[in-house]
Amino acid sequence: MAGNNSLELEISTLFQEGNTLENICSEIISKYEKSDVISPSELESISHFLTLAGRIDLLFNFYLKCLRKESIGGFPWGSFAEAAKAFDYNILDELADIIEASLNDKKNYSNAVKSAALQNSIPSLTTHLMNVQSEFQTERLQVKTKLIAQLNHNRLYQLTEQEEQTLQQLVKLFPQDTEVKLLHQAHLEKKADEILMRARVPVANRRYTKKVIEAPNKETDEFIEKMETNLLNLAVKLQTESPDQIYNMTLLALQLNLYDLSLKLVDMAPPTFASQWLKAEILFESSRFLDLLKHIEMIEAHMTTTPEATYGALYLKAQAYYGLGQKDMAISLLETLSSKVNSYRSTEALIHEWKNS
């Protein structure tokens, strides 16, 4: 029960002593009707208890007696209006002016807003609600702006743990905010890129040769097949329960060089900015260069262009053209990228390698 703890304890004690619900209602009302002043927390507990007990009639009469005695500093007009509805009694027909005058005088709107009828009929209450909503939105914007500034600070000084914590705060507080979603997606892409770069052979040493085909191993094949089946079954379940987790499963499969499985999983994940770029990395890692070119064109056509996205597209296009034997085109694209950001993914080293290959 919400409200006054002492009253809640008193009601609990009466129940434990074996009193009937009717007797407890009478006992509580009798006690507080004699009070000269009833606090808001006491009134909230009384209202909550009588409503749960199904005795709106007793609650309505209690409100009327309190109103006559003026024993409540800020009268709960909202609760009073809702209790009156149980008797098909529209208090606004007779008390609208009194209620509005009382609200304007006491500035006690918190209870009144609980009644839809009062909200629709009293202009000052509508204005109050609009002001409250505006203040709430302003405060939310200030919190968001502060957290984003903190996030940028943490990134600038490479405070990885603090960056993660700040981003999680943003996601928790603003789960539907478009800007926060983009920040989150960019962060996931950055983490994926870091994982891939750590797992990858240094770019300058990369050679576009056919992969060595290992001799078949029945035991290994069975293990991999079983793992793929389990991961796919789990992904199907996660599509309804927690689809974002499929992204992490895709990274795991990619780290294990299970490229076909990685592509299946990434296609099951929500089609986000991060997942589409992860798919591009999978196509690159698996040397599916023609599919990679088509996928990059799709990304460029359907997703928001940012400097980072442009750089990533140029880099992967260059890799794809080189893998398809279009060396001059690949070098030209990489030189364009290097002129903009010469430190991007070891472009200078790669240009030197390609020109001397």
Secondary structure, DSSP 8 states (H G I E B T S, - for coil): --S-HHHHHHHHHHHHTT--HHHHHHHHHHHHHT-S---HHHHHHHHHHHHHTT-HHHHHHHHHHHHHHT--SS--HHHHHHHHHTTT--THHHHHHHHHHHHHHH---TTGGG-HHHHHH-HHHHHHHHHHHHHHHHHHHHHHHHHHHHHHHHHHTT-HHHHHHHHHHHHHH-TT-HHHHHHHHHHHHHHHHHHHHHHS--GGG------------HHHHHHHHHHHHHHHHHHHHHHHH-TTHHHHHHHHHHHTT-HHHHHHHHHHS---HHHHHHHHHHHHHTT-HHHHHHHHHHHHHHS---HHHHHHHHHHHHHHHHHTT-HHHHHHHHHHHHHH-TTGGGHHHHHHHHHT-
